[in-house]
Amino acid sequence: MTVPNDIANHSLAPEGVKRIEWANREMPVLSLIRERFQREKPLQGIRMTACLHVTTETANLAITLRDGGAELRVCASNPLSTQDDVAAALVNEYGIPVFAICGEDNDTYYKHIHQALEHRPQLTMDDGADVVAVLHKDRRDLLPNVAGGTEETTTGVIRLRAMAADGALGYPIVAINEADTKHLFDNRYGTGQSTMDGIIRATNVLIAGKIVVVAGYGWCGRGVASRARGLGAQVIVTEVDPIKALEAVMDGYRVMPMSEAAPIGDIFVTLTGDCNVIDRDDLEGMKDGAIMANSGHFDSEINLKALRALSEGTRRVRESVDEYRMQDGRKLYLLGEGRLVNLAAAEGHPAAVMDMSFANQALGAEWIAQNAKKLEKKVYELPHEVDEEIAALKLKAMGVSIDYLTEEQQRYLTSWQEGT
Ligand SMILES: NC(=O)c1ccc[n+]([C@@H]2O[C@H](COP(=O)([O-])OP(=O)(O)OC[C@H]3O[C@@H](n4cnc5c(N)ncnc54)[C@H](O)[C@@H]3O)[C@@H](O)[C@H]2O)c1
């Protein structure tokens, strides 16, 4: 039987297989879950649509879900993040339907989401809530089939909570991002390393001695700021939350508004989940040669409309670098078209960190499949024991042992009678 698909190039499959296997070496927790799924088949016969970045790590998750019995269809969660060799391997070697082509235009991006929904999913898996959005806007006829879903990222969780608060959410969703073993590691260490990797691969500029402006000091921003500092940059943080701003100050960074950072920064990175964080006035104030990258979920963080309006011409000067010639003669550089730079210009997060994120996704899919009937149309978090189990497995795989509470210590920590 042919596997339904729309991908770039089937002949890339052998390369994709090698890279998927390479990633799997660094994903011991997901491998353990896969072994159990092969035995227990917790997702037997369940139709699933997964809208994720089509990377080597996602391939290992897709194989795990398939081995657990799911009838899976995969589409991309970003037009620029698909690794075409991985898409080919999933279709040709692992028999998993994929609808994703790197560089697809907006219409194709949405056509692929629709194709991934054609088998009437009972579970959805999102990274940025685009499948949920399409189901609720264009394919409401499919909603009654859907028992539940999972959501990977901060921006998706914010959108879904807003829908639930409006009474608009059609089925229960597990917010994978809220697990400690997800955001503490993926958003911080994953985004920290892969964002710098994307900037370096795109530009090959020396980071040491540069002034790097990091917009947003959330989980992702903390990671990028610390990695940029580690490479020798002077880091400036911009924030709107006074507590996060204070934390950045005490972590040793300079903190100021974007309007003050704009004229001094050499490299700008946005990681806020917000829109127009670098706005028209900031673009007007930037110095000649400034480089801008976004690593937040959507390409809304840099005001691209204003950038185009202020420029008299653009040209692609390197694979992921567009030069904008400003009317006043300055040149500004935009990486990866303002989309997630770590995926557009590099390979996304390293597998070792996606091991935990996707362990949460696999266990989240199992949990929602088992519990959907009891749940309301709300956003849920995975039970804390799941987080602890994933962390314990990861430590074990890394060969790290820790202490355990003695009975005396357990008593001491739960009593109010014992003092000095
Ligand atoms: N690149 C990736 O692979 C990747 C990975 C995980 C998350 N994300 C995305 O990155 C974004 C940030 O995620 P997070 O987990 O760090 O979120 P977070 O909520 O922990 O942090 C976002 C921070 O941005 C700040 N902020 C909001 N508007 C701002 C503005 N105008 N100027 C300055 N600061 C502002 C907020 O106060 C907050 O501290 C989201 O869109 C998320 O989906 C990307």
The ligand as an SDF file (V2000), in Angstrom:
LIG
                    3D

 44 48  0  0  0  0  0  0  0  0999 V2000
   13.0260   28.5010   19.0170 N   0  0  0  0  0  0  0  0  0  0  0  0
   12.5040   27.4380   19.5870 C   0  0  0  0  0  0  0  0  0  0  0  0
   12.8350   26.2980   19.2350 O   0  0  0  0  0  0  0  0  0  0  0  0
   11.5350   27.6100   20.7030 C   0  0  0  0  0  0  0  0  0  0  0  0
   11.4920   26.6630   21.7530 C   0  0  0  0  0  0  0  0  0  0  0  0
   10.6010   26.8630   22.8000 C   0  0  0  0  0  0  0  0  0  0  0  0
    9.7560   27.9740   22.7740 C   0  0  0  0  0  0  0  0  0  0  0  0
    9.7930   28.8430   21.7030 N   0  0  0  0  0  0  0  0  0  0  0  0
    8.9460   30.0430   21.6140 C   0  0  0  0  0  0  0  0  0  0  0  0
    9.7120   31.1360   22.1330 O   0  0  0  0  0  0  0  0  0  0  0  0
    8.8160   32.1380   22.6880 C   0  0  0  0  0  0  0  0  0  0  0  0
    9.2200   32.4140   24.1410 C   0  0  0  0  0  0  0  0  0  0  0  0
    9.0080   31.2250   24.9170 O   0  0  0  0  0  0  0  0  0  0  0  0
    9.3730   31.1690   26.4830 P   0  0  0  0  0  0  0  0  0  0  0  0
    9.0750   29.7820   26.9090 O   0  0  0  0  0  0  0  0  0  0  0  0
   10.6910   31.7780   26.7270 O   0  0  0  0  0  0  0  0  0  0  0  0
    8.2140   32.1440   27.0410 O   0  0  0  0  0  0  0  0  0  0  0  0
    8.2060   32.9250   28.4380 P   0  0  0  0  0  0  0  0  0  0  0  0
    6.7710   33.2940   28.6480 O   0  0  0  0  0  0  0  0  0  0  0  0
    8.9330   32.1350   29.4730 O   0  0  0  0  0  0  0  0  0  0  0  0
    9.0630   34.2370   28.1330 O   0  0  0  0  0  0  0  0  0  0  0  0
    8.6840   35.2600   27.2710 C   0  0  0  0  0  0  0  0  0  0  0  0
    9.2240   36.5730   27.8780 C   0  0  0  0  0  0  0  0  0  0  0  0
    9.0680   37.6440   26.9290 O   0  0  0  0  0  0  0  0  0  0  0  0
    8.7110   38.8050   27.6640 C   0  0  0  0  0  0  0  0  0  0  0  0
    8.1030   39.7780   26.7410 N   0  0  0  0  0  0  0  0  0  0  0  0
    6.8310   39.8060   26.2460 C   0  0  0  0  0  0  0  0  0  0  0  0
    6.6780   40.8730   25.4450 N   0  0  0  0  0  0  0  0  0  0  0  0
    7.8680   41.5390   25.4260 C   0  0  0  0  0  0  0  0  0  0  0  0
    8.3410   42.7150   24.7890 C   0  0  0  0  0  0  0  0  0  0  0  0
    7.5240   43.4510   24.0070 N   0  0  0  0  0  0  0  0  0  0  0  0
    9.6310   43.0990   25.0030 N   0  0  0  0  0  0  0  0  0  0  0  0
   10.4510   42.3880   25.8140 C   0  0  0  0  0  0  0  0  0  0  0  0
   10.0490   41.2690   26.4640 N   0  0  0  0  0  0  0  0  0  0  0  0
    8.7750   40.8440   26.2600 C   0  0  0  0  0  0  0  0  0  0  0  0
    7.7700   38.2900   28.7430 C   0  0  0  0  0  0  0  0  0  0  0  0
    7.6720   39.2220   29.8260 O   0  0  0  0  0  0  0  0  0  0  0  0
    8.4560   36.9910   29.1450 C   0  0  0  0  0  0  0  0  0  0  0  0
    9.3630   37.1690   30.2090 O   0  0  0  0  0  0  0  0  0  0  0  0
    7.4210   31.5540   22.4970 C   0  0  0  0  0  0  0  0  0  0  0  0
    6.8970   32.0410   21.2780 O   0  0  0  0  0  0  0  0  0  0  0  0
    7.6750   30.0640   22.4130 C   0  0  0  0  0  0  0  0  0  0  0  0
    6.6090   29.3880   21.7780 O   0  0  0  0  0  0  0  0  0  0  0  0
   10.6920   28.6930   20.7000 C   0  0  0  0  0  0  0  0  0  0  0  0
  1  2  1  0
  2  3  2  0
  2  4  1  0
  4  5  1  0
  4 44  2  0
  5  6  2  0
  6  7  1  0
  7  8  2  0
  8  9  1  0
  8 44  1  0
  9 10  1  0
  9 42  1  0
 10 11  1  0
 11 12  1  0
 11 40  1  0
 12 13  1  0
 13 14  1  0
 14 15  2  0
 14 16  1  0
 14 17  1  0
 17 18  1  0
 18 19  2  0
 18 20  1  0
 18 21  1  0
 21 22  1  0
 22 23  1  0
 23 24  1  0
 23 38  1  0
 24 25  1  0
 25 26  1  0
 25 36  1  0
 26 27  1  0
 26 35  1  0
 27 28  2  0
 28 29  1  0
 29 30  1  0
 29 35  2  0
 30 31  1  0
 30 32  2  0
 32 33  1  0
 33 34  2  0
 34 35  1  0
 36 37  1  0
 36 38  1  0
 38 39  1  0
 40 41  1  0
 40 42  1  0
 42 43  1  0
M  CHG  2   8   1  16  -1
M  END
$$$$
